[in-house]
Amino acid sequence: MPTLRQILLFVLAILGFAVAWSYYRFELDRIAQIRVQIEKSEVVLKQKRDSVRDYKEKVAFYKTQEGVEHLAREQYNLVGNGERVFLLRSPDLIPNPPAIIEEEQ
């Protein structure tokens, strides 16, 4: 028959094992959460790197003469030397088509 001392040691050992196991599981859960956060951060970091690379390419392009001309044409509707501008009118876009038709006749 086990003595009281043996029973007490057995109970303390079981209790110590339970505490250690619960702490170990808690740490494993924390590690899993940290890994998920790292994966999310890596995805965001990759997106940011791609964005920075795209911006660097745009800056490099707009530093060239061709880039400046492209920007001037696109945003400011400017033309280069020796170029002509043709204005095309569509009947769908003319606000008062009968008045324009009368003027042309």
Biopython code that builds the backbone (N, CA, C, O; Angstrom):
import numpy as np
from Bio.PDB.StructureBuilder import StructureBuilder

atoms = [
    (1, "MET", "N", (0.847, -1.163, 0.000)),
    (1, "MET", "CA", (0.000, 0.000, 0.000)),
    (1, "MET", "C", (0.905, 1.242, 0.000)),
    (1, "MET", "O", (1.861, 1.332, 0.769)),
    (2, "PRO", "N", (0.566, 2.220, -0.907)),
    (2, "PRO", "CA", (1.410, 3.401, -0.974)),
    (2, "PRO", "C", (1.242, 4.258, 0.286)),
    (2, "PRO", "O", (0.175, 4.332, 0.895)),
    (3, "THR", "N", (2.316, 4.873, 0.623)),
    (3, "THR", "CA", (2.283, 5.739, 1.798)),
    (3, "THR", "C", (1.725, 7.099, 1.393)),
    (3, "THR", "O", (1.588, 7.411, 0.211)),
    (4, "LEU", "N", (1.410, 7.894, 2.404)),
    (4, "LEU", "CA", (0.870, 9.227, 2.172)),
    (4, "LEU", "C", (1.890, 10.094, 1.436)),
    (4, "LEU", "O", (1.529, 10.925, 0.602)),
    (5, "ARG", "N", (3.134, 9.894, 1.747)),
    (5, "ARG", "CA", (4.202, 10.644, 1.104)),
    (5, "ARG", "C", (4.273, 10.311, -0.391)),
    (5, "ARG", "O", (4.437, 11.213, -1.213)),
    (6, "GLN", "N", (4.155, 9.058, -0.744)),
    (6, "GLN", "CA", (4.188, 8.632, -2.144)),
    (6, "GLN", "C", (2.985, 9.193, -2.907)),
    (6, "GLN", "O", (3.108, 9.631, -4.051)),
    (7, "ILE", "N", (1.838, 9.173, -2.261)),
    (7, "ILE", "CA", (0.627, 9.714, -2.903)),
    (7, "ILE", "C", (0.788, 11.214, -3.133)),
    (7, "ILE", "O", (0.455, 11.720, -4.204)),
    (8, "LEU", "N", (1.298, 11.921, -2.133)),
    (8, "LEU", "CA", (1.511, 13.363, -2.255)),
    (8, "LEU", "C", (2.513, 13.671, -3.370)),
    (8, "LEU", "O", (2.284, 14.587, -4.160)),
    (9, "LEU", "N", (3.595, 12.940, -3.447)),
    (9, "LEU", "CA", (4.575, 13.140, -4.515)),
    (9, "LEU", "C", (3.971, 12.843, -5.884)),
    (9, "LEU", "O", (4.239, 13.554, -6.852)),
    (10, "PHE", "N", (3.162, 11.798, -5.964)),
    (10, "PHE", "CA", (2.508, 11.440, -7.224)),
    (10, "PHE", "C", (1.551, 12.554, -7.658)),
    (10, "PHE", "O", (1.533, 12.929, -8.830)),
    (11, "VAL", "N", (0.763, 13.081, -6.727)),
    (11, "VAL", "CA", (-0.186, 14.152, -7.039)),
    (11, "VAL", "C", (0.571, 15.416, -7.449)),
    (11, "VAL", "O", (0.175, 16.088, -8.402)),
    (12, "LEU", "N", (1.648, 15.745, -6.745)),
    (12, "LEU", "CA", (2.443, 16.918, -7.109)),
    (12, "LEU", "C", (3.094, 16.738, -8.481)),
    (12, "LEU", "O", (3.191, 17.688, -9.258)),
    (13, "ALA", "N", (3.536, 15.521, -8.772)),
    (13, "ALA", "CA", (4.131, 15.259, -10.085)),
    (13, "ALA", "C", (3.085, 15.426, -11.182)),
    (13, "ALA", "O", (3.367, 16.038, -12.212)),
    (14, "ILE", "N", (1.905, 14.900, -10.981)),
    (14, "ILE", "CA", (0.813, 15.034, -11.955)),
    (14, "ILE", "C", (0.446, 16.507, -12.104)),
    (14, "ILE", "O", (0.257, 16.978, -13.226)),
    (15, "LEU", "N", (0.343, 17.233, -11.015)),
    (15, "LEU", "CA", (0.009, 18.650, -11.058)),
    (15, "LEU", "C", (1.097, 19.432, -11.789)),
    (15, "LEU", "O", (0.791, 20.294, -12.613)),
    (16, "GLY", "N", (2.364, 19.140, -11.497)),
    (16, "GLY", "CA", (3.476, 19.798, -12.192)),
    (16, "GLY", "C", (3.457, 19.491, -13.678)),
    (16, "GLY", "O", (3.693, 20.373, -14.504)),
    (17, "PHE", "N", (3.177, 18.239, -14.018)),
    (17, "PHE", "CA", (3.085, 17.869, -15.426)),
    (17, "PHE", "C", (1.937, 18.617, -16.105)),
    (17, "PHE", "O", (2.094, 19.080, -17.234)),
    (18, "ALA", "N", (0.793, 18.742, -15.444)),
    (18, "ALA", "CA", (-0.360, 19.438, -16.018)),
    (18, "ALA", "C", (-0.032, 20.922, -16.237)),
    (18, "ALA", "O", (-0.394, 21.488, -17.269)),
    (19, "VAL", "N", (0.647, 21.548, -15.280)),
    (19, "VAL", "CA", (1.008, 22.958, -15.417)),
    (19, "VAL", "C", (1.994, 23.130, -16.570)),
    (19, "VAL", "O", (1.852, 24.031, -17.397)),
    (20, "ALA", "N", (3.004, 22.242, -16.610)),
    (20, "ALA", "CA", (3.995, 22.326, -17.681)),
    (20, "ALA", "C", (3.337, 22.103, -19.044)),
    (20, "ALA", "O", (3.641, 22.815, -20.002)),
    (21, "TRP", "N", (2.450, 21.132, -19.136)),
    (21, "TRP", "CA", (1.778, 20.839, -20.404)),
    (21, "TRP", "C", (0.899, 22.006, -20.856)),
    (21, "TRP", "O", (0.890, 22.348, -22.039)),
    (22, "SER", "N", (0.158, 22.621, -19.925)),
    (22, "SER", "CA", (-0.700, 23.748, -20.303)),
    (22, "SER", "C", (0.152, 24.934, -20.741)),
    (22, "SER", "O", (-0.213, 25.636, -21.685)),
    (23, "TYR", "N", (1.277, 25.171, -20.076)),
    (23, "TYR", "CA", (2.165, 26.256, -20.486)),
    (23, "TYR", "C", (2.757, 25.959, -21.866)),
    (23, "TYR", "O", (2.865, 26.856, -22.702)),
    (24, "TYR", "N", (3.135, 24.715, -22.102)),
    (24, "TYR", "CA", (3.670, 24.310, -23.402)),
    (24, "TYR", "C", (2.643, 24.516, -24.506)),
    (24, "TYR", "O", (2.986, 25.018, -25.577)),
    (25, "ARG", "N", (1.394, 24.140, -24.267)),
    (25, "ARG", "CA", (0.328, 24.336, -25.261)),
    (25, "ARG", "C", (0.090, 25.828, -25.500)),
    (25, "ARG", "O", (-0.122, 26.251, -26.636)),
    (26, "PHE", "N", (0.125, 26.618, -24.434)),
    (26, "PHE", "CA", (-0.042, 28.062, -24.570)),
    (26, "PHE", "C", (1.055, 28.637, -25.453)),
    (26, "PHE", "O", (0.780, 29.456, -26.329)),
    (27, "GLU", "N", (2.273, 28.224, -25.237)),
    (27, "GLU", "CA", (3.394, 28.704, -26.047)),
    (27, "GLU", "C", (3.270, 28.239, -27.497)),
    (27, "GLU", "O", (3.575, 29.002, -28.414)),
    (28, "LEU", "N", (2.835, 27.018, -27.715)),
    (28, "LEU", "CA", (2.625, 26.541, -29.091)),
    (28, "LEU", "C", (1.559, 27.366, -29.806)),
    (28, "LEU", "O", (1.705, 27.679, -30.987)),
    (29, "ASP", "N", (0.495, 27.717, -29.099)),
    (29, "ASP", "CA", (-0.549, 28.552, -29.693)),
    (29, "ASP", "C", (-0.011, 29.945, -30.027)),
    (29, "ASP", "O", (-0.320, 30.503, -31.079)),
    (30, "ARG", "N", (0.794, 30.497, -29.122)),
    (30, "ARG", "CA", (1.401, 31.801, -29.395)),
    (30, "ARG", "C", (2.312, 31.740, -30.609)),
    (30, "ARG", "O", (2.309, 32.654, -31.435)),
    (31, "ILE", "N", (3.084, 30.681, -30.723)),
    (31, "ILE", "CA", (3.977, 30.519, -31.881)),
    (31, "ILE", "C", (3.160, 30.431, -33.167)),
    (31, "ILE", "O", (3.534, 31.019, -34.182)),
    (32, "ALA", "N", (2.053, 29.703, -33.131)),
    (32, "ALA", "CA", (1.192, 29.588, -34.314)),
    (32, "ALA", "C", (0.614, 30.951, -34.698)),
    (32, "ALA", "O", (0.560, 31.288, -35.881)),
    (33, "GLN", "N", (0.184, 31.731, -33.716)),
    (33, "GLN", "CA", (-0.351, 33.065, -33.997)),
    (33, "GLN", "C", (0.728, 33.976, -34.587)),
    (33, "GLN", "O", (0.473, 34.740, -35.518)),
    (34, "ILE", "N", (1.918, 33.883, -34.038)),
    (34, "ILE", "CA", (3.014, 34.708, -34.545)),
    (34, "ILE", "C", (3.350, 34.316, -35.982)),
    (34, "ILE", "O", (3.634, 35.184, -36.807)),
    (35, "ARG", "N", (3.322, 33.031, -36.287)),
    (35, "ARG", "CA", (3.591, 32.591, -37.659)),
    (35, "ARG", "C", (2.543, 33.121, -38.630)),
    (35, "ARG", "O", (2.872, 33.525, -39.745)),
    (36, "VAL", "N", (1.293, 33.119, -38.211)),
    (36, "VAL", "CA", (0.231, 33.657, -39.064)),
    (36, "VAL", "C", (0.456, 35.153, -39.298)),
    (36, "VAL", "O", (0.310, 35.640, -40.419)),
    (37, "GLN", "N", (0.810, 35.872, -38.239)),
    (37, "GLN", "CA", (1.079, 37.295, -38.377)),
    (37, "GLN", "C", (2.277, 37.546, -39.290)),
    (37, "GLN", "O", (2.273, 38.493, -40.077)),
    (38, "ILE", "N", (3.293, 36.709, -39.187)),
    (38, "ILE", "CA", (4.469, 36.849, -40.048)),
    (38, "ILE", "C", (4.084, 36.634, -41.505)),
    (38, "ILE", "O", (4.522, 37.381, -42.379)),
    (39, "GLU", "N", (3.270, 35.622, -41.771)),
    (39, "GLU", "CA", (2.840, 35.363, -43.150)),
    (39, "GLU", "C", (2.050, 36.547, -43.711)),
    (39, "GLU", "O", (2.248, 36.942, -44.860)),
    (40, "LYS", "N", (1.154, 37.110, -42.895)),
    (40, "LYS", "CA", (0.386, 38.267, -43.344)),
    (40, "LYS", "C", (1.315, 39.451, -43.602)),
    (40, "LYS", "O", (1.167, 40.167, -44.593)),
    (41, "SER", "N", (2.263, 39.642, -42.707)),
    (41, "SER", "CA", (3.203, 40.753, -42.873)),
    (41, "SER", "C", (4.066, 40.565, -44.106)),
    (41, "SER", "O", (4.392, 41.537, -44.787)),
    (42, "GLU", "N", (4.440, 39.326, -44.402)),
    (42, "GLU", "CA", (5.233, 39.065, -45.606)),
    (42, "GLU", "C", (4.439, 39.386, -46.861)),
    (42, "GLU", "O", (4.994, 39.910, -47.826)),
    (43, "VAL", "N", (3.148, 39.078, -46.860)),
    (43, "VAL", "CA", (2.306, 39.401, -48.017)),
    (43, "VAL", "C", (2.234, 40.917, -48.194)),
    (43, "VAL", "O", (2.375, 41.422, -49.308)),
    (44, "VAL", "N", (2.015, 41.637, -47.100)),
    (44, "VAL", "CA", (1.946, 43.101, -47.169)),
    (44, "VAL", "C", (3.291, 43.659, -47.623)),
    (44, "VAL", "O", (3.340, 44.579, -48.439)),
    (45, "LEU", "N", (4.383, 43.104, -47.095)),
    (45, "LEU", "CA", (5.709, 43.562, -47.480)),
    (45, "LEU", "C", (5.957, 43.344, -48.968)),
    (45, "LEU", "O", (6.535, 44.203, -49.633)),
    (46, "LYS", "N", (5.525, 42.200, -49.494)),
    (46, "LYS", "CA", (5.696, 41.927, -50.927)),
    (46, "LYS", "C", (4.903, 42.942, -51.753)),
    (46, "LYS", "O", (5.392, 43.443, -52.765)),
    (47, "GLN", "N", (3.672, 43.243, -51.314)),
    (47, "GLN", "CA", (2.866, 44.235, -52.025)),
    (47, "GLN", "C", (3.534, 45.607, -51.988)),
    (47, "GLN", "O", (3.561, 46.317, -52.993)),
    (48, "LYS", "N", (4.067, 45.973, -50.839)),
    (48, "LYS", "CA", (4.738, 47.273, -50.718)),
    (48, "LYS", "C", (5.986, 47.322, -51.591)),
    (48, "LYS", "O", (6.256, 48.342, -52.225)),
    (49, "ARG", "N", (6.750, 46.230, -51.632)),
    (49, "ARG", "CA", (7.947, 46.192, -52.481)),
    (49, "ARG", "C", (7.570, 46.329, -53.950)),
    (49, "ARG", "O", (8.229, 47.048, -54.701)),
    (50, "ASP", "N", (6.500, 45.633, -54.362)),
    (50, "ASP", "CA", (6.033, 45.751, -55.747)),
    (50, "ASP", "C", (5.605, 47.185, -56.047)),
    (50, "ASP", "O", (5.894, 47.721, -57.117)),
    (51, "SER", "N", (4.918, 47.792, -55.096)),
    (51, "SER", "CA", (4.464, 49.166, -55.268)),
    (51, "SER", "C", (5.654, 50.113, -55.389)),
    (51, "SER", "O", (5.666, 50.993, -56.250)),
    (52, "VAL", "N", (6.647, 49.936, -54.533)),
    (52, "VAL", "CA", (7.838, 50.792, -54.591)),
    (52, "VAL", "C", (8.565, 50.600, -55.913)),
    (52, "VAL", "O", (9.030, 51.570, -56.511)),
    (53, "ARG", "N", (8.669, 49.351, -56.376)),
    (53, "ARG", "CA", (9.331, 49.083, -57.650)),
    (53, "ARG", "C", (8.581, 49.772, -58.794)),
    (53, "ARG", "O", (9.199, 50.360, -59.681)),
    (54, "ASP", "N", (7.237, 49.696, -58.769)),
    (54, "ASP", "CA", (6.442, 50.362, -59.809)),
    (54, "ASP", "C", (6.653, 51.875, -59.779)),
    (54, "ASP", "O", (6.793, 52.510, -60.824)),
    (55, "TYR", "N", (6.674, 52.447, -58.575)),
    (55, "TYR", "CA", (6.888, 53.890, -58.460)),
    (55, "TYR", "C", (8.285, 54.284, -58.936)),
    (55, "TYR", "O", (8.457, 55.324, -59.571)),
    (56, "LYS", "N", (9.270, 53.463, -58.632)),
    (56, "LYS", "CA", (10.631, 53.757, -59.097)),
    (56, "LYS", "C", (10.694, 53.719, -60.617)),
    (56, "LYS", "O", (11.356, 54.551, -61.238)),
    (57, "GLU", "N", (9.999, 52.747, -61.217)),
    (57, "GLU", "CA", (9.964, 52.671, -62.676)),
    (57, "GLU", "C", (9.280, 53.913, -63.259)),
    (57, "GLU", "O", (9.740, 54.462, -64.260)),
    (58, "LYS", "N", (8.191, 54.350, -62.637)),
    (58, "LYS", "CA", (7.497, 55.549, -63.126)),
    (58, "LYS", "C", (8.383, 56.782, -62.991)),
    (58, "LYS", "O", (8.443, 57.610, -63.900)),
    (59, "VAL", "N", (9.069, 56.903, -61.860)),
    (59, "VAL", "CA", (9.958, 58.052, -61.658)),
    (59, "VAL", "C", (11.071, 58.031, -62.694)),
    (59, "VAL", "O", (11.410, 59.068, -63.264)),
    (60, "ALA", "N", (11.642, 56.857, -62.941)),
    (60, "ALA", "CA", (12.709, 56.756, -63.942)),
    (60, "ALA", "C", (12.177, 57.119, -65.325)),
    (60, "ALA", "O", (12.870, 57.774, -66.103)),
    (61, "PHE", "N", (10.944, 56.695, -65.639)),
    (61, "PHE", "CA", (10.362, 57.014, -66.942)),
    (61, "PHE", "C", (10.108, 58.507, -67.068)),
    (61, "PHE", "O", (10.437, 59.105, -68.093)),
    (62, "TYR", "N", (9.523, 59.121, -66.036)),
    (62, "TYR", "CA", (9.178, 60.534, -66.124)),
    (62, "TYR", "C", (10.386, 61.450, -66.002)),
    (62, "TYR", "O", (10.259, 62.659, -66.196)),
    (63, "LYS", "N", (11.546, 60.907, -65.685)),
    (63, "LYS", "CA", (12.774, 61.712, -65.695)),
    (63, "LYS", "C", (13.340, 61.840, -67.105)),
    (63, "LYS", "O", (14.170, 62.712, -67.365)),
    (64, "THR", "N", (12.896, 60.977, -68.014)),
    (64, "THR", "CA", (13.383, 61.030, -69.387)),
    (64, "THR", "C", (12.593, 62.058, -70.185)),
    (64, "THR", "O", (11.517, 62.491, -69.773)),
    (65, "GLN", "N", (13.141, 62.439, -71.322)),
    (65, "GLN", "CA", (12.459, 63.392, -72.200)),
    (65, "GLN", "C", (11.139, 62.800, -72.702)),
    (65, "GLN", "O", (10.125, 63.493, -72.780)),
    (66, "GLU", "N", (11.169, 61.535, -73.034)),
    (66, "GLU", "CA", (9.955, 60.871, -73.510)),
    (66, "GLU", "C", (8.868, 60.875, -72.429)),
    (66, "GLU", "O", (7.690, 61.064, -72.730)),
    (67, "GLY", "N", (9.262, 60.667, -71.188)),
    (67, "GLY", "CA", (8.307, 60.675, -70.085)),
    (67, "GLY", "C", (7.706, 62.044, -69.867)),
    (67, "GLY", "O", (6.509, 62.172, -69.609)),
    (68, "VAL", "N", (8.533, 63.068, -69.971)),
    (68, "VAL", "CA", (8.032, 64.437, -69.802)),
    (68, "VAL", "C", (7.041, 64.763, -70.921)),
    (68, "VAL", "O", (5.996, 65.363, -70.671)),
    (69, "GLU", "N", (7.366, 64.373, -72.144)),
    (69, "GLU", "CA", (6.442, 64.618, -73.262)),
    (69, "GLU", "C", (5.136, 63.860, -73.058)),
    (69, "GLU", "O", (4.056, 64.393, -73.312)),
    (70, "HIS", "N", (5.238, 62.630, -72.605)),
    (70, "HIS", "CA", (4.037, 61.827, -72.354)),
    (70, "HIS", "C", (3.157, 62.504, -71.307)),
    (70, "HIS", "O", (1.941, 62.598, -71.476)),
    (71, "LEU", "N", (3.771, 62.971, -70.234)),
    (71, "LEU", "CA", (3.021, 63.646, -69.181)),
    (71, "LEU", "C", (2.382, 64.933, -69.701)),
    (71, "LEU", "O", (1.229, 65.225, -69.386)),
    (72, "ALA", "N", (3.126, 65.700, -70.495)),
    (72, "ALA", "CA", (2.597, 66.949, -71.042)),
    (72, "ALA", "C", (1.410, 66.680, -71.963)),
    (72, "ALA", "O", (0.422, 67.414, -71.934)),
    (73, "ARG", "N", (1.504, 65.643, -72.772)),
    (73, "ARG", "CA", (0.399, 65.317, -73.684)),
    (73, "ARG", "C", (-0.812, 64.800, -72.909)),
    (73, "ARG", "O", (-1.947, 65.198, -73.173)),
    (74, "GLU", "N", (-0.563, 63.929, -71.974)),
    (74, "GLU", "CA", (-1.657, 63.254, -71.283)),
    (74, "GLU", "C", (-2.391, 64.170, -70.307)),
    (74, "GLU", "O", (-3.621, 64.219, -70.305)),
    (75, "GLN", "N", (-1.648, 64.888, -69.488)),
    (75, "GLN", "CA", (-2.299, 65.663, -68.432)),
    (75, "GLN", "C", (-2.586, 67.106, -68.818)),
    (75, "GLN", "O", (-3.560, 67.692, -68.345)),
    (76, "TYR", "N", (-1.750, 67.682, -69.671)),
    (76, "TYR", "CA", (-1.907, 69.092, -69.971)),
    (76, "TYR", "C", (-2.356, 69.361, -71.407)),
    (76, "TYR", "O", (-2.491, 70.518, -71.803)),
    (77, "ASN", "N", (-2.586, 68.314, -72.181)),
    (77, "ASN", "CA", (-3.059, 68.425, -73.562)),
    (77, "ASN", "C", (-2.163, 69.320, -74.408)),
    (77, "ASN", "O", (-2.655, 70.095, -75.229)),
    (78, "LEU", "N", (-0.882, 69.218, -74.218)),
    (78, "LEU", "CA", (0.072, 70.012, -75.003)),
    (78, "LEU", "C", (0.493, 69.227, -76.244)),
    (78, "LEU", "O", (0.376, 68.002, -76.290)),
    (79, "VAL", "N", (0.980, 69.950, -77.238)),
    (79, "VAL", "CA", (1.467, 69.318, -78.459)),
    (79, "VAL", "C", (2.911, 69.739, -78.681)),
    (79, "VAL", "O", (3.365, 70.758, -78.160)),
    (80, "GLY", "N", (3.621, 68.939, -79.461)),
    (80, "GLY", "CA", (5.008, 69.247, -79.766)),
    (80, "GLY", "C", (5.122, 70.174, -80.962)),
    (80, "GLY", "O", (4.129, 70.460, -81.632)),
    (81, "ASN", "N", (6.343, 70.648, -81.231)),
    (81, "ASN", "CA", (6.577, 71.532, -82.378)),
    (81, "ASN", "C", (6.290, 70.790, -83.673)),
    (81, "ASN", "O", (6.688, 69.638, -83.841)),
    (82, "GLY", "N", (5.605, 71.450, -84.577)),
    (82, "GLY", "CA", (5.313, 70.870, -85.885)),
    (82, "GLY", "C", (4.134, 69.917, -85.878)),
    (82, "GLY", "O", (3.833, 69.327, -86.916)),
    (83, "GLU", "N", (3.469, 69.745, -84.780)),
    (83, "GLU", "CA", (2.314, 68.844, -84.732)),
    (83, "GLU", "C", (1.034, 69.652, -84.903)),
    (83, "GLU", "O", (0.976, 70.835, -84.566)),
    (84, "ARG", "N", (0.023, 68.996, -85.427)),
    (84, "ARG", "CA", (-1.272, 69.647, -85.622)),
    (84, "ARG", "C", (-2.292, 69.011, -84.685)),
    (84, "ARG", "O", (-2.194, 67.838, -84.325)),
    (85, "VAL", "N", (-3.248, 69.802, -84.312)),
    (85, "VAL", "CA", (-4.332, 69.321, -83.462)),
    (85, "VAL", "C", (-5.602, 69.314, -84.302)),
    (85, "VAL", "O", (-5.964, 70.325, -84.904)),
    (86, "PHE", "N", (-6.266, 68.186, -84.339)),
    (86, "PHE", "CA", (-7.528, 68.066, -85.062)),
    (86, "PHE", "C", (-8.639, 67.890, -84.038)),
    (86, "PHE", "O", (-8.575, 66.994, -83.195)),
    (87, "LEU", "N", (-9.634, 68.725, -84.107)),
    (87, "LEU", "CA", (-10.786, 68.608, -83.238)),
    (87, "LEU", "C", (-11.886, 67.902, -84.007)),
    (87, "LEU", "O", (-12.346, 68.385, -85.042)),
    (88, "LEU", "N", (-12.290, 66.793, -83.510)),
    (88, "LEU", "CA", (-13.355, 66.022, -84.146)),
    (88, "LEU", "C", (-14.629, 66.195, -83.336)),
    (88, "LEU", "O", (-14.635, 66.050, -82.114)),
    (89, "ARG", "N", (-15.686, 66.502, -84.031)),
    (89, "ARG", "CA", (-16.954, 66.680, -83.352)),
    (89, "ARG", "C", (-17.875, 65.542, -83.719)),
    (89, "ARG", "O", (-17.965, 65.135, -84.877)),
    (90, "SER", "N", (-18.538, 65.050, -82.739)),
    (90, "SER", "CA", (-19.492, 63.976, -82.945)),
    (90, "SER", "C", (-20.894, 64.550, -82.819)),
    (90, "SER", "O", (-21.134, 65.381, -81.943)),
    (91, "PRO", "N", (-21.813, 64.139, -83.655)),
    (91, "PRO", "CA", (-23.186, 64.660, -83.546)),
    (91, "PRO", "C", (-23.816, 64.320, -82.195)),
    (91, "PRO", "O", (-24.706, 65.030, -81.727)),
    (92, "ASP", "N", (-23.364, 63.257, -81.583)),
    (92, "ASP", "CA", (-23.922, 62.881, -80.282)),
    (92, "ASP", "C", (-23.475, 63.830, -79.176)),
    (92, "ASP", "O", (-24.174, 63.980, -78.174)),
    (93, "LEU", "N", (-22.331, 64.465, -79.341)),
    (93, "LEU", "CA", (-21.778, 65.301, -78.291)),
    (93, "LEU", "C", (-22.075, 66.783, -78.467)),
    (93, "LEU", "O", (-21.803, 67.576, -77.566)),
    (94, "ILE", "N", (-22.626, 67.167, -79.608)),
    (94, "ILE", "CA", (-22.909, 68.583, -79.859)),
    (94, "ILE", "C", (-24.160, 68.954, -79.077)),
    (94, "ILE", "O", (-25.184, 68.282, -79.201)),
    (95, "PRO", "N", (-24.097, 70.036, -78.253)),
    (95, "PRO", "CA", (-25.246, 70.372, -77.410)),
    (95, "PRO", "C", (-26.469, 70.828, -78.203)),
    (95, "PRO", "O", (-27.590, 70.462, -77.852)),
    (96, "ASN", "N", (-26.287, 71.606, -79.248)),
    (96, "ASN", "CA", (-27.408, 72.102, -80.042)),
    (96, "ASN", "C", (-27.162, 71.767, -81.518)),
    (96, "ASN", "O", (-26.735, 72.642, -82.270)),
    (97, "PRO", "N", (-27.410, 70.567, -81.940)),
    (97, "PRO", "CA", (-27.122, 70.210, -83.340)),
    (97, "PRO", "C", (-27.870, 71.029, -84.371)),
    (97, "PRO", "O", (-27.270, 71.343, -85.399)),
    (98, "PRO", "N", (-29.123, 71.401, -84.189)),
    (98, "PRO", "CA", (-29.791, 72.174, -85.250)),
    (98, "PRO", "C", (-29.125, 73.533, -85.470)),
    (98, "PRO", "O", (-29.027, 73.970, -86.617)),
    (99, "ALA", "N", (-28.674, 74.205, -84.443)),
    (99, "ALA", "CA", (-28.058, 75.512, -84.597)),
    (99, "ALA", "C", (-26.750, 75.379, -85.367)),
    (99, "ALA", "O", (-26.429, 76.251, -86.174)),
    (100, "ILE", "N", (-26.008, 74.341, -85.146)),
    (100, "ILE", "CA", (-24.747, 74.136, -85.848)),
    (100, "ILE", "C", (-25.013, 73.797, -87.315)),
    (100, "ILE", "O", (-24.271, 74.235, -88.194)),
    (101, "ILE", "N", (-26.051, 73.029, -87.581)),
    (101, "ILE", "CA", (-26.386, 72.671, -88.935)),
    (101, "ILE", "C", (-26.801, 73.914, -89.702)),
    (101, "ILE", "O", (-26.452, 74.057, -90.874)),
    (102, "GLU", "N", (-27.526, 74.801, -89.079)),
    (102, "GLU", "CA", (-27.947, 76.017, -89.739)),
    (102, "GLU", "C", (-26.750, 76.900, -90.053)),
    (102, "GLU", "O", (-26.708, 77.542, -91.103)),
    (103, "GLU", "N", (-25.760, 76.935, -89.134)),
    (103, "GLU", "CA", (-24.590, 77.761, -89.368)),
    (103, "GLU", "C", (-23.771, 77.231, -90.533)),
    (103, "GLU", "O", (-23.190, 78.009, -91.291)),
    (104, "GLU", "N", (-23.723, 75.936, -90.677)),
    (104, "GLU", "CA", (-22.922, 75.350, -91.740)),
    (104, "GLU", "C", (-23.577, 75.576, -93.091)),
    (104, "GLU", "O", (-22.861, 75.626, -94.091)),
    (105, "GLN", "N", (-24.869, 75.712, -93.183)),
    (105, "GLN", "CA", (-25.553, 75.873, -94.467)),
    (105, "GLN", "C", (-25.433, 77.248, -94.930)),
    (105, "GLN", "O", (-25.945, 77.587, -95.997)),
]
sb = StructureBuilder()
sb.init_structure("model")
sb.init_model(0)
sb.init_chain("A")
sb.init_seg("    ")
for serial, (resi, resn, name, xyz) in enumerate(atoms, 1):
    if name == "N":
        sb.init_residue(resn, " ", resi, " ")
    sb.init_atom(name, np.array(xyz, "f"), 0.0, 1.0, " ", f" {name:<3s}", serial, name[0])
structure = sb.get_structure()
